[in-house]
Amino acid sequence: MTTQVRPQLTHMGINVYDIKKMEEFYTQVLGLVVTDRGRGKNFKADLVFMSVDPNTHHQVALASGRDPESPRSTINQISFHLDTLDELRVMYLKVKEYGVEALKPLNHGVSWSVYFFDPEGNTVELYVDSPWYIAQPHGDLFDPALPTERIVADTLAMCQDDPKFMPIEQFRDGVRAQLAEERS
């Protein structure tokens, strides 16, 4: 008997027309803080990551480049959190078995993700947090079928090459301090 894996919805990315205006709204109106920003390597867009939870790198990601002619909202991604690489592997295989062909597993350093499209073309992300922080955006392809120990070792080696590398708890402490400063 197989144990049911139930991913949890945790954050979303939004394709936007005006990234500065949207950042201003989410930070000034909703109180999110910017945790990272940069130009995507695999997703060719300017990205702004925001959160109000120091344990969550981002709850909202804004991505530039929305087509000005688009008639309605376009969701960049719908993301679901998993607890372990083993669970990610189970879901990766389940999605493949369903018949989804365009799976894109990316190692972000802060997490391991698998991206794919739902039946109507919306991007879905399944991900697992890593114990490390590196500057975002970052994304290298990886093979979810590799043993967990290999994925973890490869990720640590990659992360240690990043100038902003630190344990994720140290990064979270910085976000906590930023949130506390803004509350006072």
C-alpha positions in Angstrom: 0.0 0.0 0.0 1.4 3.4 -1.0 1.3 6.4 1.4 -0.7 9.3 0.0 1.6 12.4 -0.5 -0.3 15.7 -0.2 1.7 18.8 -1.4 0.9 22.0 0.4 0.3 25.3 -1.5 2.8 27.8 -0.2 3.6 30.6 -2.7 2.9 32.0 -6.1 4.6 33.8 -8.9 2.8 36.5 -11.0 3.7 37.7 -14.4 3.4 41.5 -14.3 3.3 44.5 -16.6 5.0 47.0 -14.2 7.2 45.2 -11.7 8.1 48.4 -9.8 4.4 49.3 -9.2 3.6 45.8 -8.2 6.6 45.6 -5.8 5.4 48.9 -4.3 1.9 47.5 -3.8 3.0 44.3 -2.2 5.5 45.9 0.1 3.7 49.1 1.0 0.1 47.9 1.0 0.5 44.3 2.1 3.6 44.6 4.2 5.8 42.0 2.5 9.6 42.5 2.5 11.8 42.0 -0.5 14.0 39.0 0.3 15.8 38.7 -3.1 15.8 40.1 -6.6 17.6 39.6 -9.9 17.4 38.5 -13.5 16.5 34.8 -14.1 18.9 32.5 -15.8 16.3 29.9 -16.9 13.3 32.1 -16.7 14.3 35.2 -18.7 12.6 37.8 -16.5 13.4 40.3 -13.8 12.3 38.7 -10.5 11.4 40.2 -7.1 10.9 37.7 -4.2 8.9 38.8 -1.2 7.7 37.3 2.1 6.3 38.1 5.6 7.4 34.7 6.9 11.1 34.4 7.8 10.8 30.7 7.4 9.6 31.1 3.8 12.1 32.6 1.3 9.2 34.0 -0.7 5.5 33.9 -0.6 5.1 36.0 -3.7 7.4 36.2 -6.7 6.9 38.9 -9.3 8.2 38.3 -12.9 8.5 41.0 -15.5 7.6 40.7 -19.1 3.8 40.2 -19.1 2.5 40.7 -22.6 0.8 44.2 -22.6 -1.9 42.7 -25.0 -2.8 39.9 -22.5 -6.5 40.3 -21.7 -6.4 38.8 -18.2 -4.2 37.7 -15.3 -1.4 35.3 -16.1 -0.1 33.2 -13.2 3.7 32.6 -13.4 3.5 29.5 -11.2 1.5 27.7 -8.5 3.9 26.1 -6.0 3.5 23.2 -3.6 5.8 22.4 -0.8 7.0 18.9 0.1 8.9 17.8 3.1 11.6 15.6 1.6 13.5 14.8 -1.6 11.9 11.3 -1.4 8.5 12.9 -1.6 9.6 15.1 -4.5 10.8 11.9 -6.3 7.4 10.2 -5.7 5.6 13.2 -7.1 8.0 13.6 -10.0 7.3 9.9 -11.0 3.5 10.4 -10.4 3.4 13.5 -12.7 5.4 11.5 -15.4 3.1 8.6 -15.1 0.1 10.9 -15.6 1.6 11.7 -19.0 3.2 15.1 -18.4 6.3 15.3 -20.7 7.8 18.7 -20.1 9.2 18.4 -16.6 12.0 20.7 -15.6 13.8 19.9 -12.4 15.8 22.8 -11.1 18.2 23.1 -8.2 17.8 26.6 -6.7 20.3 26.0 -3.9 17.6 27.2 -1.4 15.4 24.4 -2.7 14.9 21.6 -5.2 12.0 22.1 -7.6 10.2 20.3 -10.4 8.3 22.5 -12.8 5.6 21.3 -15.3 2.4 22.5 -16.9 -1.1 21.6 -15.7 -3.7 20.6 -18.4 -4.5 24.2 -19.2 -0.9 25.4 -19.4 -0.4 26.9 -15.9 3.1 26.3 -14.5 3.1 24.1 -11.4 6.1 23.8 -9.1 6.7 21.0 -6.5 9.6 21.8 -4.2 11.6 20.9 -1.1 13.6 23.4 1.0 17.3 22.9 1.4 19.2 23.8 4.6 21.2 26.5 2.7 20.8 30.0 1.3 22.4 31.4 -1.9 21.4 34.5 -3.8 18.3 34.2 -6.0 17.3 33.8 -8.7 19.4 30.6 -9.3 18.5 27.4 -11.1 20.6 24.5 -12.4 19.1 21.4 -13.9 19.3 18.3 -11.7 18.2 14.7 -11.8 15.5 13.9 -9.2 16.2 10.2 -9.7 19.7 10.4 -8.2 20.1 9.2 -4.7 19.3 11.8 -2.0 22.8 11.8 -0.6 24.2 12.6 -4.1 21.7 15.5 -4.7 22.5 17.0 -1.2 26.3 16.7 -1.7 26.1 18.2 -5.2 24.0 21.1 -3.9 26.2 21.8 -0.9 29.2 22.0 -3.2 27.4 24.3 -5.6 26.1 26.5 -2.8 29.5 26.9 -1.2 30.7 28.5 -4.5 28.1 31.4 -4.1 29.5 34.5 -2.3 26.2 34.9 -0.4 26.2 31.2 0.8 25.0 30.7 4.4 22.9 28.3 6.4 19.2 29.0 5.8 18.7 29.8 9.5 21.2 32.7 9.2 19.3 34.1 6.2 16.0 33.7 8.2 17.5 35.6 11.1 18.2 38.5 8.7 14.6 38.5 7.4 13.3 38.4 11.0 15.5 41.4 11.8 14.3 43.2 8.7 10.6 42.6 9.6 11.2 43.6 13.3 12.9 46.9 12.1 10.0 47.7 9.8 7.5 47.0 12.7 9.2 49.4 15.0 
